[in-house]
Amino acid sequence: MEKGKQRRAVLVGCNYPNTKNELHGCINDVVAMKEVLIKRFGFEPSGMEVLTDDAPGPGSRLVMPTGANIKAALKRMVDVAEAGDVLFFHYSGHGTRIPSMKPGRPFRQDEAIVPTDFNLITDLDFRQLVNRLPKGTSFTILSDSCHSGGLIDKEKEQIGPSSSSHH
């Protein structure tokens, strides 16, 4: 692909095995999403980072979806982004709400995703990432979790296919 037309993705699935918060199916979501991105949207496996908390197989290079690892993967993706690139972040796992840390928002709550080490990643963290993107970069966040509606406040949202046609 020509410069400025890279497709990159960070895919995160947290099942929290052997904990009271255990989920089933989040890693399957990531496997399915990876396949869709490759087959349907032309992403290259080399442009994807996958973080899941299943048991690593022999010789596996499994990266656990801790708060630090997820932030590092997102930072790497944003750091190399150029205008025209398509970035995608998929998260499947627990979401939560926490008392707002934003100035002027007492008694309000912020949304956060819950990595395996419970080192939360908040909507503020996502805002800081998005603010660093070069103009003309597309960044989609798909969060399959509770309380994900406000993860990236005040962004234009589009549901369903684009209505603009290219002739």
Secondary structure, DSSP 8 states (H G I E B T S, - for coil): --TT--EEEEEEE---TTSTT--SSHHHHHHHHHHHHHHHH---GGGEEEEE-S---TT-------HHHHHHHHHHHHHT--TT-EEEEEEES-EEEEE--STT-TT-EEEEE--TT---EEHHHHHHHHHTS-TT-EEEEEEESTTGGGTTTT-----SS------
